Amino acid sequence: MAESFTEQIDIDADLMHATDPEFLRHALVEKKASLLQKIQFYLDDICGTRNGKADIIPPRERIAEVAARRQDLNDDPALTARLGGKYWDREQELVAAVEEELWKRLKDRGHSIQSPEELPAFIRAEIQKRMK
């Protein structure tokens, strides 16, 4: 079903690459990630389900939840070698860097966000404001 959906709407493969485990290599090792890919990566890391409802979750919390059920990514020695470290450590590293970059960009544009950690709450508030 997912493949047919993505084929039907002609998803940008480069953008979808940002949700793949190999994206960490592309972003952290090769340093070739575009801003749009980093945004897609970040959104993938903050969107989840809480109490049975879709929600925006702080990335460290969301990563811990996913890591608990996907330790296979940490246990893969070939993946660890390609990434230069354990998967979930590298995931945390990239999410922190992307969050910092996005926070700085928004702050430079006049948004009142005190720290990078407030970015998920800012995004949630902006979505709720636009949905009203």
Contacts in CASP RR format, 6 or more apart in sequence:
PFRMAT RR
TARGET T0000
AUTHOR 0000-0000-0000
METHOD contacts of the structure
MODEL  1
MAESFTEQIDIDADLMHATDPEFLRHALVEKKASLLQKIQFYLDDICGTR
NGKADIIPPRERIAEVAARRQDLNDDPALTARLGGKYWDREQELVAAVEE
ELWKRLKDRGHSIQSPEELPAFIRAEIQKRMK
6 16 0 8 1.000
14 34 0 8 1.000
14 37 0 8 1.000
15 36 0 8 1.000
15 37 0 8 1.000
15 40 0 8 1.000
16 40 0 8 1.000
17 23 0 8 1.000
17 26 0 8 1.000
17 37 0 8 1.000
18 33 0 8 1.000
18 37 0 8 1.000
18 38 0 8 1.000
18 40 0 8 1.000
18 41 0 8 1.000
18 44 0 8 1.000
19 40 0 8 1.000
19 41 0 8 1.000
19 44 0 8 1.000
21 73 0 8 1.000
21 79 0 8 1.000
21 87 0 8 1.000
22 82 0 8 1.000
23 33 0 8 1.000
23 37 0 8 1.000
23 41 0 8 1.000
24 83 0 8 1.000
24 87 0 8 1.000
24 90 0 8 1.000
24 91 0 8 1.000
24 94 0 8 1.000
25 82 0 8 1.000
25 83 0 8 1.000
26 32 0 8 1.000
26 33 0 8 1.000
26 37 0 8 1.000
27 33 0 8 1.000
27 37 0 8 1.000
27 38 0 8 1.000
27 41 0 8 1.000
27 94 0 8 1.000
28 83 0 8 1.000
28 90 0 8 1.000
28 93 0 8 1.000
28 94 0 8 1.000
29 82 0 8 1.000
29 83 0 8 1.000
29 84 0 8 1.000
33 41 0 8 1.000
38 98 0 8 1.000
38 101 0 8 1.000
38 102 0 8 1.000
39 98 0 8 1.000
39 102 0 8 1.000
41 94 0 8 1.000
41 95 0 8 1.000
41 98 0 8 1.000
42 59 0 8 1.000
42 95 0 8 1.000
42 98 0 8 1.000
42 99 0 8 1.000
42 102 0 8 1.000
45 59 0 8 1.000
45 62 0 8 1.000
45 63 0 8 1.000
45 91 0 8 1.000
45 95 0 8 1.000
46 56 0 8 1.000
46 57 0 8 1.000
46 58 0 8 1.000
46 59 0 8 1.000
46 62 0 8 1.000
46 120 0 8 1.000
46 123 0 8 1.000
47 54 0 8 1.000
47 55 0 8 1.000
47 56 0 8 1.000
47 57 0 8 1.000
47 62 0 8 1.000
48 54 0 8 1.000
48 55 0 8 1.000
48 56 0 8 1.000
48 57 0 8 1.000
48 62 0 8 1.000
49 55 0 8 1.000
50 57 0 8 1.000
55 124 0 8 1.000
56 120 0 8 1.000
56 121 0 8 1.000
56 123 0 8 1.000
56 124 0 8 1.000
56 127 0 8 1.000
57 65 0 8 1.000
57 120 0 8 1.000
58 117 0 8 1.000
58 120 0 8 1.000
59 95 0 8 1.000
59 99 0 8 1.000
59 120 0 8 1.000
60 92 0 8 1.000
60 95 0 8 1.000
63 88 0 8 1.000
63 91 0 8 1.000
63 92 0 8 1.000
63 95 0 8 1.000
67 73 0 8 1.000
67 74 0 8 1.000
67 88 0 8 1.000
67 91 0 8 1.000
73 79 0 8 1.000
73 87 0 8 1.000
73 88 0 8 1.000
74 80 0 8 1.000
74 86 0 8 1.000
74 87 0 8 1.000
74 88 0 8 1.000
76 87 0 8 1.000
79 87 0 8 1.000
80 86 0 8 1.000
80 87 0 8 1.000
83 90 0 8 1.000
84 90 0 8 1.000
96 116 0 8 1.000
99 116 0 8 1.000
99 117 0 8 1.000
99 119 0 8 1.000
100 116 0 8 1.000
102 116 0 8 1.000
102 119 0 8 1.000
103 113 0 8 1.000
103 115 0 8 1.000
103 116 0 8 1.000
103 118 0 8 1.000
103 119 0 8 1.000
106 113 0 8 1.000
106 119 0 8 1.000
106 122 0 8 1.000
107 113 0 8 1.000
111 122 0 8 1.000
113 119 0 8 1.000
113 122 0 8 1.000
END
